[in-house]
Amino acid sequence: MTVYDARPGRRLRPTIRLRLTLVNAILLVGGSLLLLLLAWLLVAQALRPAQQLAAGTQVVLSDGRTLDARVWEQRMLADAESELLTRGLAAILVISVVGVAGAYLVAGRALRPLQRVTATARRLSGETLDQRIRYDGADDEVAELAATFDAMLDRLGEAFDSQRRFVANASHELRTPLAVMRTEIDVTLSDPDADLGEYRRMATVVRDASERANGLIESLLLLARTDAQAGRRLVRKVPADLAAVATSALAATSREAQRLSLVVTADLRPAPVVGDPGLLERLAGNLVENAVRYNHLQGRIWLRSGSDAQSATLVVGNTGFEVEEADVPGLFEPFRRGGRERTGARGSGLGLSIVRAVCDAHGGTVSAVALPGGGLEVTVTLPAAATTPVAAGSASVPAR
């Protein structure tokens, strides 16, 4: 008897159910044969009464015949052994058939949850990830496998949902500047009285919209490249300092900070790490740009960095409009903006997503805290480097 995989295009092969049945049959038949052999030996040893009689003793049978005791003993022993073997083998055959059939049924029942796992896996697609096994049998290895499979489906469902949201949001963000450009071009070209000034205004609007689309595309590419390195070895790993990259980010945003009359306080102590300098610069740049972009006139920005034997930290905080504490985790999702000001069109909503992806790629973490009265403080923690680079120093710089 052989059970095969019925799926089309697959070679015939024995199943786990058959192998379990065969193992059970081998053990059952082997044990039965061993017991039969033991019984045969015991009978051969026990049926020797003539050994206790004197030589030449005669035995009178029920039919009146007279036989030597030893001859009678040999005949009796041969008959008993023959009867034992005949009935014993018949019993082994019946027990084996019943045992194999029972083992096959029991194995099938025990493996039924695995069939449910297989059937569920075959039905799965991007639209049916809500299906689960929901095994309610005994708390055994099969139940553990079914629970693990359901948990994996939960993670896959979350990943697919996140991907759908990401694609939908990315499409929406890209369509907006493209729609602006097309509308401006169509309106200007349809106006027969449009002069050079109108065309210049149209060119300015198209340029601004194209810059926005280009920035969004660059952010998407950076996020994809950083996500691809998360959990793997970085392409570049060189010594760097979070204090140095934060100083560069402050310098890049100094003009905008002065325009908003922001007070910038920096306490940047050495925070050596090992990683990709370009990604780390983007991490610090996004944090400082967000602190400036989502601030208010005459607000404050503060930066701190430092390290110990295990980790290096960078803290960037800012004043601004209030952010609900429940909205803080969502700020690290792509295209998510929190707070009254963050719902505007001042950014693409990818800044903190890129920060989290860079932290994941470097084996670190990032967290944020909504501040009473408005604003946000973001803390980045990365594994510290073995050696300490040159200190970036500390400073208090009011940007007036």
C-alpha positions as a Markdown table, in Angstrom:
| # | Residue | x | y | z |
|---|---|---|---|---|
| 1 | Met | 0.0 | 0.0 | 0.0 |
| 2 | Thr | 1.4 | 3.4 | -1.0 |
| 3 | Val | -0.1 | 6.8 | -0.7 |
| 4 | Tyr | 1.1 | 9.4 | -3.1 |
| 5 | Asp | 1.0 | 13.2 | -3.7 |
| 6 | Ala | -2.0 | 13.9 | -5.8 |
| 7 | Arg | -0.9 | 17.3 | -7.0 |
| 8 | Pro | -0.4 | 17.5 | -10.8 |
| 9 | Gly | 3.1 | 17.6 | -12.1 |
| 10 | Arg | 4.6 | 15.9 | -9.1 |
| 11 | Arg | 6.3 | 12.5 | -9.0 |
| 12 | Leu | 4.6 | 9.9 | -7.0 |
| 13 | Arg | 6.1 | 9.7 | -3.5 |
| 14 | Pro | 5.2 | 8.2 | -0.1 |
| 15 | Thr | 3.6 | 10.5 | 2.4 |
| 16 | Ile | 4.3 | 11.0 | 6.0 |
| 17 | Arg | 1.1 | 9.2 | 6.9 |
| 18 | Leu | 2.4 | 6.1 | 5.0 |
| 19 | Arg | 5.8 | 6.2 | 6.6 |
| 20 | Leu | 4.3 | 6.5 | 10.1 |
| 21 | Thr | 2.0 | 3.5 | 9.3 |
| 22 | Leu | 5.0 | 1.5 | 8.1 |
| 23 | Val | 7.1 | 2.2 | 11.1 |
| 24 | Asn | 4.1 | 1.2 | 13.4 |
| 25 | Ala | 3.7 | -2.0 | 11.4 |
| 26 | Ile | 7.3 | -2.9 | 11.6 |
| 27 | Leu | 7.3 | -2.4 | 15.4 |
| 28 | Leu | 4.1 | -4.3 | 15.8 |
| 29 | Val | 5.0 | -7.3 | 13.7 |
| 30 | Gly | 8.5 | -7.4 | 15.1 |
| 31 | Gly | 7.2 | -7.3 | 18.7 |
| 32 | Ser | 4.7 | -10.0 | 17.9 |
| 33 | Leu | 7.3 | -12.3 | 16.3 |
| 34 | Leu | 9.6 | -11.8 | 19.3 |
| 35 | Leu | 6.8 | -12.8 | 21.6 |
| 36 | Leu | 6.0 | -15.9 | 19.5 |
| 37 | Leu | 9.7 | -16.9 | 19.5 |
| 38 | Leu | 9.8 | -16.5 | 23.3 |
| 39 | Ala | 6.6 | -18.7 | 23.7 |
| 40 | Trp | 8.1 | -21.3 | 21.3 |
| 41 | Leu | 11.2 | -21.5 | 23.4 |
| 42 | Leu | 9.3 | -21.7 | 26.7 |
| 43 | Val | 7.1 | -24.5 | 25.3 |
| 44 | Ala | 10.1 | -26.4 | 24.1 |
| 45 | Gln | 11.7 | -26.2 | 27.5 |
| 46 | Ala | 8.5 | -27.0 | 29.5 |
| 47 | Leu | 7.2 | -30.0 | 27.6 |
| 48 | Arg | 9.9 | -32.5 | 28.5 |
| 49 | Pro | 8.3 | -34.8 | 31.3 |
| 50 | Ala | 10.1 | -37.9 | 30.0 |
| 51 | Gln | 13.4 | -36.7 | 31.2 |
| 52 | Gln | 12.2 | -37.4 | 34.8 |
| 53 | Leu | 11.3 | -41.0 | 34.0 |
| 54 | Ala | 13.6 | -44.1 | 34.1 |
| 55 | Ala | 15.1 | -45.3 | 30.8 |
| 56 | Gly | 12.7 | -47.8 | 29.0 |
| 57 | Thr | 9.6 | -46.5 | 30.6 |
| 58 | Gln | 6.5 | -47.2 | 28.5 |
| 59 | Val | 3.5 | -44.9 | 28.0 |
| 60 | Val | 0.0 | -46.4 | 27.4 |
| 61 | Leu | -2.1 | -44.2 | 25.1 |
| 62 | Ser | -5.8 | -43.8 | 25.2 |
| 63 | Asp | -6.2 | -46.1 | 22.2 |
| 64 | Gly | -4.4 | -48.9 | 23.9 |
| 65 | Arg | -1.1 | -48.5 | 22.1 |
| 66 | Thr | 2.2 | -48.6 | 24.1 |
| 67 | Leu | 5.0 | -46.1 | 23.2 |
| 68 | Asp | 8.4 | -45.4 | 24.7 |
| 69 | Ala | 8.2 | -42.3 | 26.9 |
| 70 | Arg | 10.8 | -40.4 | 25.0 |
| 71 | Val | 9.2 | -41.1 | 21.7 |
| 72 | Trp | 5.9 | -39.9 | 23.1 |
| 73 | Glu | 7.6 | -36.8 | 24.4 |
| 74 | Gln | 9.1 | -35.9 | 21.0 |
| 75 | Arg | 5.7 | -36.4 | 19.3 |
| 76 | Met | 3.9 | -34.3 | 21.9 |
| 77 | Leu | 6.6 | -31.6 | 21.6 |
| 78 | Ala | 6.4 | -31.5 | 17.8 |
| 79 | Asp | 2.6 | -31.3 | 17.9 |
| 80 | Ala | 2.7 | -28.4 | 20.4 |
| 81 | Glu | 5.3 | -26.5 | 18.5 |
| 82 | Ser | 3.4 | -26.9 | 15.2 |
| 83 | Glu | 0.1 | -25.8 | 16.9 |
| 84 | Leu | 1.8 | -22.8 | 18.5 |
| 85 | Leu | 3.5 | -21.7 | 15.3 |
| 86 | Thr | 0.3 | -22.1 | 13.2 |
| 87 | Arg | -2.0 | -20.3 | 15.6 |
| 88 | Gly | 0.6 | -17.7 | 16.6 |
| 89 | Leu | 1.3 | -16.7 | 12.9 |
| 90 | Ala | -2.4 | -16.5 | 12.3 |
| 91 | Ala | -2.8 | -14.2 | 15.3 |
| 92 | Ile | 0.1 | -12.1 | 14.2 |
| 93 | Leu | -1.4 | -11.7 | 10.8 |
| 94 | Val | -4.8 | -10.6 | 12.3 |
| 95 | Ile | -3.1 | -8.2 | 14.8 |
| 96 | Ser | -0.9 | -6.8 | 12.0 |
| 97 | Val | -3.8 | -6.1 | 9.7 |
| 98 | Val | -5.8 | -4.5 | 12.5 |
| 99 | Gly | -2.8 | -2.6 | 13.8 |
| 100 | Val | -1.7 | -1.2 | 10.4 |
| 101 | Ala | -5.3 | -0.1 | 9.6 |
| 102 | Gly | -5.6 | 1.5 | 13.0 |
| 103 | Ala | -2.2 | 3.2 | 12.7 |
| 104 | Tyr | -3.2 | 4.5 | 9.3 |
| 105 | Leu | -6.4 | 6.0 | 10.6 |
| 106 | Val | -4.7 | 7.5 | 13.7 |
| 107 | Ala | -1.9 | 9.0 | 11.7 |
| 108 | Gly | -4.4 | 10.5 | 9.3 |
| 109 | Arg | -6.3 | 12.0 | 12.1 |
| 110 | Ala | -3.1 | 13.3 | 13.7 |
| 111 | Leu | -1.9 | 14.8 | 10.4 |
| 112 | Arg | -5.3 | 16.4 | 9.5 |
| 113 | Pro | -4.2 | 19.8 | 10.8 |
| 114 | Leu | -1.2 | 19.6 | 8.5 |
| 115 | Gln | -3.6 | 19.1 | 5.6 |
| 116 | Arg | -5.5 | 22.2 | 6.7 |
| 117 | Val | -2.2 | 24.1 | 6.7 |
| 118 | Thr | -1.5 | 22.9 | 3.2 |
| 119 | Ala | -5.0 | 23.7 | 2.0 |
| 120 | Thr | -4.9 | 27.1 | 3.5 |
| 121 | Ala | -1.5 | 27.8 | 2.0 |
| 122 | Arg | -2.8 | 26.8 | -1.5 |
| 123 | Arg | -5.8 | 29.1 | -1.2 |
| 124 | Leu | -3.7 | 32.1 | -0.1 |
| 125 | Ser | -3.2 | 35.1 | -2.4 |
| 126 | Gly | -2.9 | 38.8 | -2.0 |
| 127 | Glu | -6.7 | 39.0 | -1.6 |
| 128 | Thr | -7.2 | 36.0 | 0.8 |
| 129 | Leu | -4.6 | 36.7 | 3.5 |
| 130 | Asp | -7.4 | 37.0 | 6.1 |
| 131 | Gln | -7.8 | 33.2 | 6.2 |
| 132 | Arg | -6.4 | 31.3 | 9.2 |
| 133 | Ile | -6.2 | 27.7 | 10.4 |
| 134 | Arg | -7.5 | 28.4 | 13.9 |
| 135 | Tyr | -6.5 | 24.9 | 15.2 |
| 136 | Asp | -8.5 | 23.9 | 18.3 |
| 137 | Gly | -7.1 | 20.5 | 18.9 |
| 138 | Ala | -4.7 | 19.2 | 21.5 |
| 139 | Asp | -1.9 | 21.4 | 22.7 |
| 140 | Asp | 0.9 | 19.5 | 20.9 |
| 141 | Glu | 3.5 | 20.1 | 18.2 |
| 142 | Val | 0.8 | 20.3 | 15.5 |
| 143 | Ala | -1.0 | 23.0 | 17.4 |
| 144 | Glu | 2.3 | 24.9 | 17.7 |
| 145 | Leu | 2.8 | 24.6 | 14.0 |
| 146 | Ala | -0.7 | 25.8 | 13.2 |
| 147 | Ala | -0.3 | 28.8 | 15.6 |
| 148 | Thr | 3.1 | 29.6 | 14.1 |
| 149 | Phe | 1.5 | 29.5 | 10.6 |
| 150 | Asp | -1.3 | 31.8 | 11.7 |
| 151 | Ala | 1.2 | 34.2 | 13.2 |
| 152 | Met | 3.2 | 34.2 | 10.0 |
| 153 | Leu | 0.0 | 35.0 | 8.0 |
| 154 | Asp | -0.7 | 37.9 | 10.4 |
| 155 | Arg | 2.7 | 39.3 | 9.7 |
| 156 | Leu | 2.3 | 38.8 | 5.9 |
| 157 | Gly | -1.1 | 40.5 | 6.1 |
| 158 | Glu | 0.3 | 43.5 | 7.9 |
| 159 | Ala | 3.2 | 43.7 | 5.3 |
| 160 | Phe | 0.8 | 43.5 | 2.4 |
| 161 | Asp | -1.5 | 46.2 | 3.9 |
| 162 | Ser | 1.5 | 48.4 | 4.5 |
| 163 | Gln | 2.7 | 47.9 | 1.0 |
| 164 | Arg | -0.8 | 48.7 | -0.4 |
| 165 | Arg | -0.9 | 51.9 | 1.6 |
| 166 | Phe | 2.6 | 52.8 | 0.6 |
| 167 | Val | 1.9 | 52.4 | -3.1 |
| 168 | Ala | -1.4 | 54.3 | -2.9 |
| 169 | Asn | 0.2 | 57.2 | -0.9 |
| 170 | Ala | 3.2 | 57.3 | -3.2 |
| 171 | Ser | 0.9 | 57.4 | -6.3 |
| 172 | His | -1.1 | 60.2 | -4.7 |
| 173 | Glu | 1.9 | 62.2 | -3.7 |
| 174 | Leu | 3.4 | 61.9 | -7.2 |
| 175 | Arg | 0.2 | 62.7 | -9.0 |
| 176 | Thr | -0.2 | 66.0 | -7.2 |
| 177 | Pro | 2.8 | 67.8 | -8.7 |
| 178 | Leu | 2.2 | 66.2 | -12.1 |
| 179 | Ala | -1.4 | 67.4 | -12.0 |
| 180 | Val | -0.3 | 70.9 | -11.1 |
| 181 | Met | 2.2 | 70.9 | -14.0 |
| 182 | Arg | -0.4 | 69.7 | -16.5 |
| 183 | Thr | -3.0 | 72.1 | -15.3 |
| 184 | Glu | -0.7 | 75.1 | -15.5 |
| 185 | Ile | 0.5 | 74.1 | -19.0 |
| 186 | Asp | -3.0 | 73.4 | -20.3 |
| 187 | Val | -4.5 | 76.6 | -18.9 |
| 188 | Thr | -1.6 | 78.7 | -20.3 |
| 189 | Leu | -1.6 | 77.1 | -23.7 |
| 190 | Ser | -5.4 | 77.4 | -24.0 |
| 191 | Asp | -5.2 | 81.2 | -23.4 |
| 192 | Pro | -4.7 | 82.9 | -26.8 |
| 193 | Asp | -3.8 | 86.2 | -25.1 |
| 194 | Ala | -1.1 | 84.7 | -22.8 |
| 195 | Asp | 2.0 | 86.9 | -22.9 |
| 196 | Leu | 5.6 | 86.3 | -21.8 |
| 197 | Gly | 4.8 | 87.0 | -18.2 |
| 198 | Glu | 2.1 | 84.3 | -18.1 |
| 199 | Tyr | 4.6 | 81.8 | -19.6 |
| 200 | Arg | 7.2 | 82.8 | -17.0 |
| 201 | Arg | 4.7 | 82.3 | -14.2 |
| 202 | Met | 3.8 | 78.9 | -15.7 |
| 203 | Ala | 7.5 | 78.0 | -15.9 |
| 204 | Thr | 8.0 | 78.9 | -12.3 |
| 205 | Val | 5.0 | 76.8 | -11.2 |
| 206 | Val | 6.1 | 73.8 | -13.3 |
| 207 | Arg | 9.7 | 74.1 | -11.9 |
| 208 | Asp | 8.5 | 74.1 | -8.3 |
| 209 | Ala | 6.2 | 71.2 | -8.9 |
| 210 | Ser | 9.0 | 69.2 | -10.7 |
| 211 | Glu | 11.4 | 69.9 | -7.8 |
| 212 | Arg | 8.8 | 68.6 | -5.4 |
| 213 | Ala | 8.3 | 65.4 | -7.5 |
| 214 | Asn | 12.1 | 65.0 | -7.8 |
| 215 | Gly | 12.5 | 65.3 | -4.1 |
| 216 | Leu | 9.8 | 62.8 | -3.5 |
| 217 | Ile | 11.4 | 60.3 | -5.9 |
| 218 | Glu | 14.8 | 60.7 | -4.3 |
| 219 | Ser | 13.2 | 60.1 | -0.9 |
| 220 | Leu | 11.5 | 57.0 | -2.2 |
| 221 | Leu | 14.7 | 55.6 | -3.7 |
| 222 | Leu | 16.6 | 56.3 | -0.5 |
| 223 | Leu | 13.9 | 54.6 | 1.6 |
| 224 | Ala | 13.9 | 51.6 | -0.7 |
| 225 | Arg | 17.7 | 51.4 | -0.6 |
| 226 | Thr | 17.8 | 51.7 | 3.2 |
| 227 | Asp | 15.0 | 49.2 | 3.7 |
| 228 | Ala | 16.9 | 46.7 | 1.5 |
| 229 | Gln | 19.9 | 46.9 | 3.9 |
| 230 | Ala | 17.9 | 46.5 | 7.1 |
| 231 | Gly | 18.8 | 43.3 | 8.8 |
| 232 | Arg | 21.8 | 42.8 | 6.5 |
| 233 | Arg | 25.4 | 44.0 | 6.2 |
| 234 | Leu | 25.7 | 47.6 | 5.1 |
| 235 | Val | 27.3 | 48.2 | 1.8 |
| 236 | Arg | 29.6 | 50.8 | 3.4 |
| 237 | Lys | 30.8 | 50.6 | 7.0 |
| 238 | Val | 33.3 | 53.3 | 8.0 |
| 239 | Pro | 33.8 | 55.2 | 11.3 |
| 240 | Ala | 31.5 | 58.2 | 11.7 |
| 241 | Asp | 30.3 | 60.5 | 14.4 |
| 242 | Leu | 26.6 | 61.5 | 15.0 |
| 243 | Ala | 27.8 | 64.8 | 16.4 |
| 244 | Ala | 29.6 | 65.6 | 13.1 |
| 245 | Val | 26.6 | 64.7 | 10.9 |
| 246 | Ala | 24.3 | 66.7 | 13.2 |
| 247 | Thr | 26.6 | 69.8 | 12.9 |
| 248 | Ser | 26.5 | 69.5 | 9.1 |
| 249 | Ala | 22.7 | 69.2 | 9.2 |
| 250 | Leu | 22.5 | 72.4 | 11.3 |
| 251 | Ala | 24.7 | 74.3 | 8.9 |
| 252 | Ala | 22.5 | 73.2 | 5.9 |
| 253 | Thr | 19.3 | 74.5 | 7.6 |
| 254 | Ser | 20.7 | 77.6 | 9.2 |
| 255 | Arg | 19.2 | 80.0 | 6.6 |
| 256 | Glu | 15.7 | 78.6 | 7.1 |
| 257 | Ala | 16.2 | 78.7 | 10.9 |
| 258 | Gln | 17.2 | 82.3 | 10.7 |
| 259 | Arg | 14.2 | 83.2 | 8.6 |
| 260 | Leu | 11.9 | 81.7 | 11.3 |
| 261 | Ser | 13.9 | 83.3 | 14.1 |
| 262 | Leu | 14.5 | 80.0 | 15.7 |
| 263 | Val | 16.8 | 79.6 | 18.7 |
| 264 | Val | 19.0 | 76.6 | 18.1 |
| 265 | Thr | 20.8 | 75.0 | 21.1 |
| 266 | Ala | 23.4 | 72.3 | 20.4 |
| 267 | Asp | 25.2 | 70.2 | 23.0 |
| 268 | Leu | 27.0 | 67.8 | 20.6 |
| 269 | Arg | 29.4 | 65.5 | 22.3 |
| 270 | Pro | 31.3 | 62.7 | 20.6 |
| 271 | Ala | 29.0 | 59.9 | 19.5 |
| 272 | Pro | 31.2 | 57.5 | 17.4 |
| 273 | Val | 29.5 | 54.8 | 15.3 |
| 274 | Val | 30.4 | 52.6 | 12.3 |
| 275 | Gly | 28.1 | 52.8 | 9.3 |
| 276 | Asp | 27.3 | 54.4 | 6.0 |
| 277 | Pro | 28.2 | 58.1 | 6.2 |
| 278 | Gly | 25.6 | 59.0 | 3.5 |
| 279 | Leu | 22.8 | 57.3 | 5.3 |
| 280 | Leu | 23.8 | 58.8 | 8.6 |
| 281 | Glu | 23.9 | 62.3 | 7.1 |
| 282 | Arg | 20.4 | 61.8 | 5.7 |
| 283 | Leu | 19.3 | 60.6 | 9.1 |
| 284 | Ala | 20.5 | 63.8 | 10.9 |
| 285 | Gly | 19.4 | 65.9 | 8.0 |
| 286 | Asn | 15.8 | 64.6 | 8.1 |
| 287 | Leu | 15.6 | 65.1 | 11.9 |
| 288 | Val | 16.9 | 68.7 | 11.7 |
| 289 | Glu | 14.8 | 69.6 | 8.7 |
| 290 | Asn | 11.7 | 68.3 | 10.4 |
| 291 | Ala | 12.5 | 70.3 | 13.5 |
| 292 | Val | 12.8 | 73.4 | 11.4 |
| 293 | Arg | 9.9 | 72.7 | 9.0 |
| 294 | Tyr | 7.3 | 71.9 | 11.7 |
| 295 | Asn | 8.3 | 74.7 | 14.1 |
| 296 | His | 6.7 | 78.1 | 14.6 |
| 297 | Leu | 8.1 | 81.6 | 14.5 |
| 298 | Gln | 10.6 | 82.3 | 17.3 |
| 299 | Gly | 10.5 | 78.7 | 18.3 |
| 300 | Arg | 13.3 | 76.5 | 19.7 |
| 301 | Ile | 15.4 | 73.6 | 18.4 |
| 302 | Trp | 17.8 | 71.6 | 20.6 |
| 303 | Leu | 20.2 | 68.9 | 19.8 |
| 304 | Arg | 22.2 | 66.6 | 22.1 |
| 305 | Ser | 24.6 | 63.7 | 21.3 |
| 306 | Gly | 26.8 | 61.4 | 23.4 |
| 307 | Ser | 27.8 | 57.8 | 23.9 |
| 308 | Asp | 28.8 | 55.2 | 26.4 |
| 309 | Ala | 30.4 | 51.8 | 26.0 |
| 310 | Gln | 27.4 | 50.2 | 24.2 |
| 311 | Ser | 25.5 | 52.9 | 22.3 |
| 312 | Ala | 25.7 | 56.4 | 20.7 |
| 313 | Thr | 22.7 | 58.7 | 20.9 |
| 314 | Leu | 21.4 | 61.7 | 19.0 |
| 315 | Val | 18.5 | 63.7 | 20.4 |
| 316 | Val | 16.7 | 66.3 | 18.2 |
| 317 | Gly | 13.8 | 68.3 | 19.7 |
| 318 | Asn | 11.7 | 71.2 | 18.6 |
| 319 | Thr | 8.7 | 73.3 | 19.6 |
| 320 | Gly | 5.7 | 73.5 | 17.4 |
| 321 | Phe | 2.1 | 72.5 | 17.2 |
| 322 | Glu | 0.8 | 69.8 | 19.5 |
| 323 | Val | 1.0 | 66.2 | 18.4 |
| 324 | Glu | -1.3 | 63.6 | 20.0 |
| 325 | Glu | 0.7 | 60.9 | 21.9 |
| 326 | Ala | -1.3 | 58.2 | 20.1 |
| 327 | Asp | -0.2 | 59.6 | 16.7 |
| 328 | Val | 3.5 | 59.4 | 17.5 |
| 329 | Pro | 4.1 | 55.8 | 16.4 |
| 330 | Gly | 2.4 | 56.5 | 13.1 |
| 331 | Leu | 4.8 | 59.3 | 12.3 |
| 332 | Phe | 7.4 | 56.7 | 11.4 |
| 333 | Glu | 5.2 | 55.2 | 8.7 |
| 334 | Pro | 5.6 | 56.4 | 5.2 |
| 335 | Phe | 3.4 | 59.5 | 4.2 |
| 336 | Arg | 2.2 | 59.9 | 7.8 |
| 337 | Arg | 2.1 | 63.4 | 9.3 |
| 338 | Gly | 0.9 | 64.3 | 12.7 |
| 339 | Gly | -0.4 | 67.4 | 14.4 |
| 340 | Arg | -2.2 | 70.3 | 12.8 |
| 341 | Glu | 0.8 | 71.7 | 11.0 |
| 342 | Arg | 2.1 | 68.3 | 9.9 |
| 343 | Thr | -1.1 | 67.7 | 7.8 |
| 344 | Gly | -0.1 | 70.4 | 5.4 |
| 345 | Ala | 2.0 | 70.2 | 2.3 |
| 346 | Arg | 5.3 | 71.2 | 3.8 |
| 347 | Gly | 6.8 | 67.7 | 3.3 |
| 348 | Ser | 6.3 | 64.3 | 1.7 |
| 349 | Gly | 5.9 | 62.4 | 5.0 |
| 350 | Leu | 8.9 | 60.2 | 4.4 |
| 351 | Gly | 11.4 | 61.9 | 6.7 |
| 352 | Leu | 10.9 | 59.9 | 9.8 |
| 353 | Ser | 10.3 | 56.7 | 7.8 |
| 354 | Ile | 13.8 | 57.1 | 6.3 |
| 355 | Val | 15.2 | 57.8 | 9.8 |
| 356 | Arg | 13.7 | 54.5 | 11.1 |
| 357 | Ala | 15.0 | 52.6 | 8.1 |
| 358 | Val | 18.5 | 54.0 | 8.6 |
| 359 | Cys | 18.4 | 53.0 | 12.2 |
| 360 | Asp | 17.3 | 49.5 | 11.3 |
| 361 | Ala | 20.0 | 49.2 | 8.8 |
| 362 | His | 22.6 | 50.1 | 11.4 |
| 363 | Gly | 21.1 | 47.9 | 14.1 |
| 364 | Gly | 19.8 | 50.8 | 16.1 |
| 365 | Thr | 16.4 | 52.2 | 17.3 |
| 366 | Val | 14.5 | 55.4 | 17.1 |
| 367 | Ser | 11.8 | 56.7 | 19.4 |
| 368 | Ala | 9.8 | 60.0 | 19.7 |
| 369 | Val | 8.0 | 61.7 | 22.5 |
| 370 | Ala | 5.2 | 64.3 | 22.1 |
| 371 | Leu | 6.0 | 67.3 | 24.3 |
| 372 | Pro | 3.5 | 69.1 | 26.5 |
| 373 | Gly | 2.5 | 72.4 | 24.8 |
| 374 | Gly | 3.6 | 71.2 | 21.4 |
| 375 | Gly | 6.6 | 69.9 | 19.6 |
| 376 | Leu | 8.4 | 66.6 | 19.4 |
| 377 | Glu | 11.7 | 65.1 | 20.7 |
| 378 | Val | 13.2 | 62.3 | 18.7 |
| 379 | Thr | 16.0 | 60.0 | 20.1 |
| 380 | Val | 18.2 | 57.9 | 17.9 |
| 381 | Thr | 20.3 | 55.1 | 19.5 |
| 382 | Leu | 22.9 | 53.2 | 17.5 |
| 383 | Pro | 25.6 | 50.8 | 18.5 |
| 384 | Ala | 28.7 | 52.6 | 19.6 |
| 385 | Ala | 32.0 | 52.2 | 17.7 |
| 386 | Ala | 35.0 | 50.6 | 19.4 |
| 387 | Thr | 37.2 | 53.7 | 18.8 |
| 388 | Thr | 36.3 | 57.3 | 19.5 |
| 389 | Pro | 36.7 | 59.9 | 16.7 |
| 390 | Val | 37.6 | 63.5 | 17.1 |
| 391 | Ala | 35.1 | 65.4 | 19.2 |
| 392 | Ala | 32.6 | 67.6 | 17.4 |
| 393 | Gly | 32.4 | 69.9 | 20.5 |
| 394 | Ser | 29.4 | 71.5 | 22.1 |
| 395 | Ala | 27.9 | 74.8 | 21.4 |
| 396 | Ser | 24.8 | 77.0 | 22.1 |
| 397 | Val | 23.9 | 78.9 | 18.9 |
| 398 | Pro | 21.0 | 81.2 | 18.8 |
| 399 | Ala | 19.9 | 81.6 | 15.2 |
| 400 | Arg | 18.6 | 85.1 | 15.0 |
